[in-house]
Amino acid sequence: MMQIAINSGCETCIFPMQDLLNLGAEARMNIPGTPLGNWEWRIEWEL
């Protein structure tokens, strides 16, 4: 899907770091229907 976006002719493509680093559910930023704990993921320098 990222390759399709890159080849689409768009001037800018933005991808979440979780996708670029091929991380799993532990790096998820948002869980729909969950009132707390969303948008708190932070990248660790080790990655």
Backbone atoms as SQL, in Angstrom:
CREATE TABLE atoms (id INTEGER PRIMARY KEY, chain TEXT, resi INTEGER, resn TEXT, atom TEXT, x REAL, y REAL, z REAL);
INSERT INTO atoms VALUES
  (1, 'A', 1, 'MET', 'N', 0.816, -1.189, 0.000),
  (2, 'A', 1, 'MET', 'CA', 0.000, 0.000, 0.000),
  (3, 'A', 1, 'MET', 'C', 0.864, 1.260, 0.000),
  (4, 'A', 2, 'MET', 'N', 1.974, 1.214, 0.743),
  (5, 'A', 2, 'MET', 'CA', 2.864, 2.374, 0.756),
  (6, 'A', 2, 'MET', 'C', 3.468, 2.593, -0.629),
  (7, 'A', 3, 'GLN', 'N', 3.809, 1.515, -1.311),
  (8, 'A', 3, 'GLN', 'CA', 4.378, 1.635, -2.656),
  (9, 'A', 3, 'GLN', 'C', 3.375, 2.272, -3.617),
  (10, 'A', 4, 'ILE', 'N', 2.113, 1.924, -3.484),
  (11, 'A', 4, 'ILE', 'CA', 1.069, 2.527, -4.313),
  (12, 'A', 4, 'ILE', 'C', 1.000, 4.028, -4.048),
  (13, 'A', 5, 'ALA', 'N', 1.057, 4.419, -2.773),
  (14, 'A', 5, 'ALA', 'CA', 1.018, 5.839, -2.424),
  (15, 'A', 5, 'ALA', 'C', 2.228, 6.575, -2.996),
  (16, 'A', 6, 'ILE', 'N', 3.396, 5.959, -2.890),
  (17, 'A', 6, 'ILE', 'CA', 4.619, 6.581, -3.405),
  (18, 'A', 6, 'ILE', 'C', 4.542, 6.769, -4.919),
  (19, 'A', 7, 'ASN', 'N', 3.978, 5.797, -5.612),
  (20, 'A', 7, 'ASN', 'CA', 3.899, 5.846, -7.074),
  (21, 'A', 7, 'ASN', 'C', 2.672, 6.583, -7.589),
  (22, 'A', 8, 'SER', 'N', 1.861, 7.145, -6.717),
  (23, 'A', 8, 'SER', 'CA', 0.603, 7.773, -7.126),
  (24, 'A', 8, 'SER', 'C', 0.786, 9.137, -7.778),
  (25, 'A', 9, 'GLY', 'N', 1.967, 9.704, -7.677),
  (26, 'A', 9, 'GLY', 'CA', 2.182, 11.032, -8.248),
  (27, 'A', 9, 'GLY', 'C', 1.951, 12.148, -7.254),
  (28, 'A', 10, 'CYS', 'N', 1.627, 11.814, -6.028),
  (29, 'A', 10, 'CYS', 'CA', 1.432, 12.831, -4.992),
  (30, 'A', 10, 'CYS', 'C', 2.747, 13.545, -4.721),
  (31, 'A', 11, 'GLU', 'N', 2.640, 14.795, -4.347),
  (32, 'A', 11, 'GLU', 'CA', 3.826, 15.563, -4.004),
  (33, 'A', 11, 'GLU', 'C', 4.401, 15.132, -2.660),
  (34, 'A', 12, 'THR', 'N', 3.518, 14.714, -1.734),
  (35, 'A', 12, 'THR', 'CA', 3.946, 14.326, -0.390),
  (36, 'A', 12, 'THR', 'C', 3.198, 13.072, 0.055),
  (37, 'A', 13, 'CYS', 'N', 3.919, 12.141, 0.650),
  (38, 'A', 13, 'CYS', 'CA', 3.322, 10.954, 1.267),
  (39, 'A', 13, 'CYS', 'C', 3.761, 10.927, 2.723),
  (40, 'A', 14, 'ILE', 'N', 2.822, 10.678, 3.611),
  (41, 'A', 14, 'ILE', 'CA', 3.124, 10.613, 5.033),
  (42, 'A', 14, 'ILE', 'C', 2.752, 9.225, 5.534),
  (43, 'A', 15, 'PHE', 'N', 3.713, 8.569, 6.188),
  (44, 'A', 15, 'PHE', 'CA', 3.482, 7.237, 6.725),
  (45, 'A', 15, 'PHE', 'C', 3.775, 7.235, 8.218),
  (46, 'A', 16, 'PRO', 'N', 2.966, 6.533, 8.994),
  (47, 'A', 16, 'PRO', 'CA', 3.258, 6.393, 10.424),
  (48, 'A', 16, 'PRO', 'C', 4.562, 5.615, 10.624),
  (49, 'A', 17, 'MET', 'N', 5.349, 6.013, 11.603),
  (50, 'A', 17, 'MET', 'CA', 6.605, 5.322, 11.888),
  (51, 'A', 17, 'MET', 'C', 6.375, 3.849, 12.210),
  (52, 'A', 18, 'GLN', 'N', 5.233, 3.533, 12.815),
  (53, 'A', 18, 'GLN', 'CA', 4.938, 2.148, 13.135),
  (54, 'A', 18, 'GLN', 'C', 4.908, 1.286, 11.871),
  (55, 'A', 19, 'ASP', 'N', 4.389, 1.844, 10.781),
  (56, 'A', 19, 'ASP', 'CA', 4.343, 1.114, 9.515),
  (57, 'A', 19, 'ASP', 'C', 5.728, 1.014, 8.887),
  (58, 'A', 20, 'LEU', 'N', 6.484, 2.096, 8.929),
  (59, 'A', 20, 'LEU', 'CA', 7.824, 2.077, 8.341),
  (60, 'A', 20, 'LEU', 'C', 8.746, 1.100, 9.061),
  (61, 'A', 21, 'LEU', 'N', 8.560, 0.963, 10.384),
  (62, 'A', 21, 'LEU', 'CA', 9.388, 0.063, 11.173),
  (63, 'A', 21, 'LEU', 'C', 8.798, -1.344, 11.282),
  (64, 'A', 22, 'ASN', 'N', 7.634, -1.548, 10.646),
  (65, 'A', 22, 'ASN', 'CA', 6.962, -2.851, 10.649),
  (66, 'A', 22, 'ASN', 'C', 6.692, -3.342, 12.074),
  (67, 'A', 23, 'LEU', 'N', 6.162, -2.429, 12.910),
  (68, 'A', 23, 'LEU', 'CA', 5.856, -2.773, 14.287),
  (69, 'A', 23, 'LEU', 'C', 4.456, -3.366, 14.372),
  (70, 'A', 24, 'GLY', 'N', 4.183, -4.089, 15.421),
  (71, 'A', 24, 'GLY', 'CA', 2.898, -4.743, 15.603),
  (72, 'A', 24, 'GLY', 'C', 1.921, -3.913, 16.413),
  (73, 'A', 25, 'ALA', 'N', 0.939, -4.623, 16.978),
  (74, 'A', 25, 'ALA', 'CA', -0.136, -3.977, 17.722),
  (75, 'A', 25, 'ALA', 'C', 0.361, -3.242, 18.961),
  (76, 'A', 26, 'GLU', 'N', 1.542, -3.615, 19.484),
  (77, 'A', 26, 'GLU', 'CA', 2.060, -2.932, 20.682),
  (78, 'A', 26, 'GLU', 'C', 2.384, -1.469, 20.413),
  (79, 'A', 27, 'ALA', 'N', 2.509, -1.079, 19.163),
  (80, 'A', 27, 'ALA', 'CA', 2.837, 0.301, 18.796),
  (81, 'A', 27, 'ALA', 'C', 1.630, 1.057, 18.245),
  (82, 'A', 28, 'ARG', 'N', 0.463, 0.504, 18.441),
  (83, 'A', 28, 'ARG', 'CA', -0.741, 1.145, 17.920),
  (84, 'A', 28, 'ARG', 'C', -1.006, 2.463, 18.646),
  (85, 'A', 29, 'MET', 'N', -1.355, 3.519, 17.883),
  (86, 'A', 29, 'MET', 'CA', -1.582, 4.839, 18.469),
  (87, 'A', 29, 'MET', 'C', -3.009, 5.050, 18.941),
  (88, 'A', 30, 'ASN', 'N', -3.974, 4.432, 18.273),
  (89, 'A', 30, 'ASN', 'CA', -5.369, 4.719, 18.546),
  (90, 'A', 30, 'ASN', 'C', -6.174, 3.430, 18.479),
  (91, 'A', 31, 'ILE', 'N', -6.986, 3.198, 19.502),
  (92, 'A', 31, 'ILE', 'CA', -7.907, 2.066, 19.497),
  (93, 'A', 31, 'ILE', 'C', -9.313, 2.656, 19.552),
  (94, 'A', 32, 'PRO', 'N', -10.075, 2.584, 18.447),
  (95, 'A', 32, 'PRO', 'CA', -11.420, 3.181, 18.421),
  (96, 'A', 32, 'PRO', 'C', -12.289, 2.651, 19.562),
  (97, 'A', 33, 'GLY', 'N', -13.065, 3.538, 20.145),
  (98, 'A', 33, 'GLY', 'CA', -13.958, 3.171, 21.232),
  (99, 'A', 33, 'GLY', 'C', -13.291, 3.145, 22.596),
  (100, 'A', 34, 'THR', 'N', -12.003, 3.469, 22.656),
  (101, 'A', 34, 'THR', 'CA', -11.278, 3.497, 23.920),
  (102, 'A', 34, 'THR', 'C', -11.101, 4.956, 24.333),
  (103, 'A', 35, 'PRO', 'N', -11.687, 5.374, 25.457),
  (104, 'A', 35, 'PRO', 'CA', -11.626, 6.785, 25.816),
  (105, 'A', 35, 'PRO', 'C', -10.272, 7.259, 26.341),
  (106, 'A', 36, 'LEU', 'N', -9.446, 6.352, 26.862),
  (107, 'A', 36, 'LEU', 'CA', -8.168, 6.764, 27.445),
  (108, 'A', 36, 'LEU', 'C', -7.010, 6.006, 26.806),
  (109, 'A', 37, 'GLY', 'N', -5.823, 6.627, 26.823),
  (110, 'A', 37, 'GLY', 'CA', -4.618, 5.947, 26.361),
  (111, 'A', 37, 'GLY', 'C', -4.337, 6.070, 24.881),
  (112, 'A', 38, 'ASN', 'N', -5.148, 6.810, 24.162),
  (113, 'A', 38, 'ASN', 'CA', -4.927, 6.972, 22.725),
  (114, 'A', 38, 'ASN', 'C', -3.930, 8.089, 22.449),
  (115, 'A', 39, 'TRP', 'N', -3.252, 7.989, 21.345),
  (116, 'A', 39, 'TRP', 'CA', -2.310, 8.989, 20.848),
  (117, 'A', 39, 'TRP', 'C', -1.136, 9.199, 21.806),
  (118, 'A', 40, 'GLU', 'N', -0.707, 8.141, 22.494),
  (119, 'A', 40, 'GLU', 'CA', 0.393, 8.257, 23.440),
  (120, 'A', 40, 'GLU', 'C', 1.649, 7.514, 23.004),
  (121, 'A', 41, 'TRP', 'N', 1.624, 6.811, 21.882),
  (122, 'A', 41, 'TRP', 'CA', 2.794, 6.051, 21.462),
  (123, 'A', 41, 'TRP', 'C', 3.936, 6.996, 21.114),
  (124, 'A', 42, 'ARG', 'N', 5.130, 6.653, 21.572),
  (125, 'A', 42, 'ARG', 'CA', 6.327, 7.434, 21.269),
  (126, 'A', 42, 'ARG', 'C', 7.403, 6.486, 20.780),
  (127, 'A', 43, 'ILE', 'N', 8.128, 6.910, 19.777),
  (128, 'A', 43, 'ILE', 'CA', 9.199, 6.073, 19.241),
  (129, 'A', 43, 'ILE', 'C', 10.362, 6.042, 20.240),
  (130, 'A', 44, 'GLU', 'N', 10.979, 4.891, 20.352),
  (131, 'A', 44, 'GLU', 'CA', 12.160, 4.745, 21.205),
  (132, 'A', 44, 'GLU', 'C', 13.397, 4.821, 20.320),
  (133, 'A', 45, 'TRP', 'N', 14.442, 5.447, 20.815),
  (134, 'A', 45, 'TRP', 'CA', 15.653, 5.645, 20.016),
  (135, 'A', 45, 'TRP', 'C', 16.252, 4.328, 19.543),
  (136, 'A', 46, 'GLU', 'N', 16.041, 3.244, 20.305),
  (137, 'A', 46, 'GLU', 'CA', 16.609, 1.949, 19.924),
  (138, 'A', 46, 'GLU', 'C', 16.055, 1.457, 18.594),
  (139, 'A', 47, 'LEU', 'N', 14.830, 1.894, 18.253),
  (140, 'A', 47, 'LEU', 'CA', 14.208, 1.463, 17.009),
  (141, 'A', 47, 'LEU', 'C', 14.847, 2.146, 15.828);
